Amino acid sequence: MLKENRSYFCEKKLLLHHSINDPLKENKVLYFYNDDCPPCMALRPKIEFLLKKEFPLMNLIFINAAQNPEYTASMMIFSAPTIVVFFEGKEYMRYGKNASVMQIKEDLQRPYSLLFN
């Protein structure tokens, strides 16, 4: 049985490590943001809506980069917002602060349909 999309807000390190390293969440989107970043706040609801509507089986995990600097650095994230997409536990795509919602949608359609259809 397939599960629907869930969003996780990783404000604390304990939740961060639990939700990101969970092997059941191999197909996920990590959204790195900062609270004082206007583009982060503007893009966040658009990405959340896109994933709920078009890719409901992907897990969306929001990570506050300022509160989780060790993990952010280990993922080689140096700007916000940054979106990292994983399929089957492997990094598939990475988008920087000028990410286009339409481009993300186009990039995810094929691998998503191959995995879940």
C-alpha positions as CSV (number, residue, x, y, z in Angstrom):
1,M,0.0,0.0,0.0
2,L,1.4,3.4,-1.0
3,K,1.5,6.3,1.4
4,E,0.6,9.9,0.7
5,N,3.1,12.8,0.8
6,R,4.0,14.0,4.2
7,S,5.8,17.2,5.1
8,Y,8.3,17.3,7.9
9,F,9.6,20.5,9.5
10,C,13.1,19.9,10.8
11,E,13.6,22.6,13.4
12,K,15.5,20.4,15.8
13,K,18.4,18.0,15.2
14,L,16.6,15.0,16.8
15,L,13.7,15.3,14.3
16,L,16.2,16.0,11.5
17,H,18.2,12.8,11.9
18,H,15.1,10.7,12.5
19,S,13.2,11.9,9.4
20,I,16.0,12.2,7.0
21,N,17.8,8.9,7.7
22,D,14.6,6.8,7.8
23,P,15.1,4.1,5.2
24,L,11.4,4.1,4.4
25,K,11.7,7.7,3.1
26,E,14.1,6.9,0.2
27,N,12.0,9.0,-2.2
28,K,12.2,12.5,-0.7
29,V,12.7,16.2,-1.4
30,L,14.9,18.1,1.1
31,Y,14.1,21.8,1.2
32,F,16.9,23.8,2.9
33,Y,15.8,27.3,4.0
34,N,16.5,30.2,6.4
35,D,13.9,32.1,8.4
36,D,15.3,35.4,7.2
37,C,15.3,34.5,3.5
38,P,12.4,36.0,1.5
39,P,12.9,33.8,-1.5
40,C,12.8,30.7,0.8
41,M,9.5,31.8,2.2
42,A,8.1,32.6,-1.2
43,L,9.1,29.4,-2.8
44,R,8.2,27.1,0.0
45,P,4.4,27.0,-0.4
46,K,4.8,26.6,-4.2
47,I,7.0,23.5,-3.7
48,E,4.7,22.1,-1.1
49,F,1.7,22.5,-3.4
50,L,3.5,21.0,-6.3
51,L,4.5,17.9,-4.4
52,K,1.1,17.4,-2.9
53,K,-0.7,17.8,-6.2
54,E,1.7,16.1,-8.7
55,F,3.9,13.9,-6.6
56,P,1.9,12.8,-3.6
57,L,4.2,9.8,-2.8
58,M,7.3,11.9,-2.3
59,N,8.2,12.9,1.2
60,L,8.9,16.6,1.6
61,I,11.3,17.6,4.4
62,F,11.9,21.2,5.4
63,I,15.3,21.8,7.0
64,N,16.2,25.1,8.7
65,A,19.8,25.5,7.5
66,A,20.7,28.0,10.3
67,Q,19.6,25.6,13.0
68,N,21.2,22.6,11.4
69,P,24.6,23.8,10.2
70,E,26.4,20.5,10.5
71,Y,24.0,18.6,8.3
72,T,23.7,21.5,5.9
73,A,27.4,21.6,5.4
74,S,27.7,17.8,5.1
75,M,25.2,18.0,2.2
76,M,27.3,20.7,0.6
77,I,24.6,23.3,0.9
78,F,25.9,26.9,0.8
79,S,22.9,29.0,-0.1
80,A,19.2,29.1,0.6
81,P,16.8,28.0,-0.7
82,T,18.3,24.7,-2.0
83,I,16.2,21.8,-3.0
84,V,17.7,18.3,-3.1
85,V,15.7,15.4,-4.7
86,F,16.3,11.8,-3.8
87,F,14.9,8.7,-5.6
88,E,15.6,5.3,-4.2
89,G,17.9,6.8,-1.6
90,K,20.2,8.4,-4.2
91,E,20.5,12.1,-5.0
92,Y,18.8,12.8,-8.3
93,M,18.7,16.6,-8.7
94,R,19.7,19.7,-6.9
95,Y,18.2,23.2,-7.4
96,G,19.6,26.5,-6.1
97,K,17.9,29.7,-5.2
98,N,16.7,30.5,-8.7
99,A,14.7,27.3,-9.0
100,S,11.7,27.2,-11.3
101,V,8.7,25.3,-10.1
102,M,7.9,24.3,-13.7
103,Q,11.5,23.0,-14.2
104,I,11.3,20.9,-11.0
105,K,7.9,19.5,-12.2
106,E,9.3,18.6,-15.6
107,D,12.5,17.0,-14.1
108,L,10.5,14.8,-11.6
109,Q,7.8,13.6,-13.9
110,R,9.7,10.8,-15.6
111,P,11.5,9.2,-12.7
112,Y,8.4,9.5,-10.5
113,S,6.2,7.8,-13.1
114,L,8.7,5.0,-13.6
115,L,8.8,4.3,-9.8
116,F,5.2,4.7,-8.9
117,N,3.1,3.9,-12.0
